[in-house]
């Protein structure tokens, strides 16, 4: 018997050994059927609650940026190609520095340019950028 079965009756905790005749078996089955709808509603509510908790966790853990970067800020770009293969232990994980050319705040994506002003093709999500600090 598992500890949870002390609080919630399961197949194992029902008194199957006490059944001696057909009437007792029918009564036990009726008891199971009467609990079925309640158990099903509890399971659906639990699934909905856990999905909502999972969504909240995902949103908090994968938030693009808490603070938006401003145009002109120098940043480094994460080299995501490293994560798609093997044998690249010593490769540079960050590329750059680059300068932010444009910020699209409602989407939290950025357009980058080289330090000489050459535009980098495409856009970049905020979670792939970190501020470049010159030493």
C-alpha positions in Angstrom: 0.0 0.0 0.0 1.4 3.4 -1.0 1.1 6.4 1.4 -1.3 8.2 -1.0 -3.7 5.2 -0.8 -4.2 6.0 2.9 -6.0 9.2 1.9 -7.5 8.3 -1.5 -9.1 4.9 -1.9 -7.8 2.9 -5.0 -8.3 -0.5 -6.5 -5.8 -1.9 -4.0 -7.3 -0.3 -0.9 -10.9 -1.5 -1.6 -11.8 -4.5 0.5 -11.8 -7.1 -2.3 -11.1 -9.9 0.1 -14.4 -9.3 2.0 -16.5 -10.1 -1.1 -18.3 -13.4 -0.6 -21.2 -13.3 -3.0 -22.6 -11.7 -6.1 -24.4 -9.0 -4.2 -21.2 -7.9 -2.5 -19.4 -7.8 -5.9 -22.2 -5.7 -7.4 -22.1 -3.3 -4.4 -18.3 -2.9 -4.8 -18.7 -2.2 -8.5 -21.5 0.3 -7.9 -19.2 2.1 -5.4 -16.5 2.3 -8.0 -18.9 3.7 -10.6 -20.3 6.3 -8.2 -16.8 7.6 -7.5 -15.8 7.6 -11.2 -17.4 11.0 -12.2 -16.0 12.7 -9.1 -12.5 11.3 -9.8 -12.7 12.2 -13.4 -13.6 15.9 -12.6 -10.8 16.0 -10.1 -8.3 14.7 -12.7 -9.5 17.2 -15.3 -9.2 20.1 -12.8 -5.7 18.9 -11.7 -4.5 18.7 -15.3 -5.8 22.2 -16.1 -4.1 23.5 -13.0 -0.8 21.8 -13.8 -0.8 23.0 -17.4 -1.3 26.5 -16.2 1.5 26.2 -13.7 3.7 24.8 -16.5 2.9 27.6 -18.8 3.7 30.2 -16.1 7.0 28.5 -15.4 7.9 28.4 -19.1 7.0 32.1 -19.5 9.1 33.2 -16.5 12.0 31.0 -17.3 12.2 31.9 -21.0 11.3 35.6 -20.9 13.2 37.3 -23.7 14.5 40.2 -21.7 13.3 42.0 -18.6 14.7 45.3 -19.8 14.8 46.2 -23.5 18.1 47.1 -25.0 18.4 50.5 -26.6 19.6 51.3 -30.1 23.3 52.0 -30.2 24.1 49.5 -27.4 27.0 47.2 -28.1 26.1 43.5 -27.7 27.4 40.0 -28.2 25.4 37.4 -30.2 25.2 33.8 -28.9 26.5 31.3 -31.5 23.6 28.9 -31.6 25.2 26.7 -34.3 27.4 25.2 -31.6 24.5 23.4 -30.0 23.6 21.5 -33.2 26.7 19.3 -33.4 29.6 17.6 -31.7 33.3 18.4 -31.5 33.0 22.1 -31.1 34.1 22.4 -27.5 36.7 25.1 -28.2 34.7 27.2 -30.6 33.7 30.7 -29.6 30.2 30.7 -27.9 29.6 34.4 -28.6 30.1 36.5 -31.8 30.6 40.2 -32.0 30.6 42.8 -30.8 27.7 44.3 -32.8 25.7 47.4 -32.4 21.9 47.4 -32.1 20.4 49.3 -35.0 16.7 49.0 -34.3 14.5 47.7 -31.5 11.0 46.2 -32.0 9.8 46.3 -28.4 6.4 44.7 -28.8 8.0 41.7 -30.3 11.3 42.0 -28.4 13.5 41.4 -31.4 16.4 43.4 -32.6 18.2 44.4 -35.8 22.0 44.4 -35.5 24.8 46.1 -37.4 28.6 45.7 -37.5 30.6 48.4 -35.8 31.3 50.0 -39.2 27.5 50.3 -39.9 27.1 47.3 -42.2 23.6 45.8 -41.4 23.5 42.2 -40.3 20.9 40.2 -42.3 17.9 39.1 -40.3 16.6 39.8 -36.8 17.7 38.4 -33.4 15.6 37.5 -30.3 16.6 39.2 -27.1 17.5 36.0 -25.3 20.5 35.5 -27.8 22.0 38.8 -26.9 24.1 40.1 -23.9 25.6 43.5 -23.4 29.2 43.8 -24.5 31.4 45.3 -21.7 34.7 46.7 -23.0 37.7 46.1 -20.7 
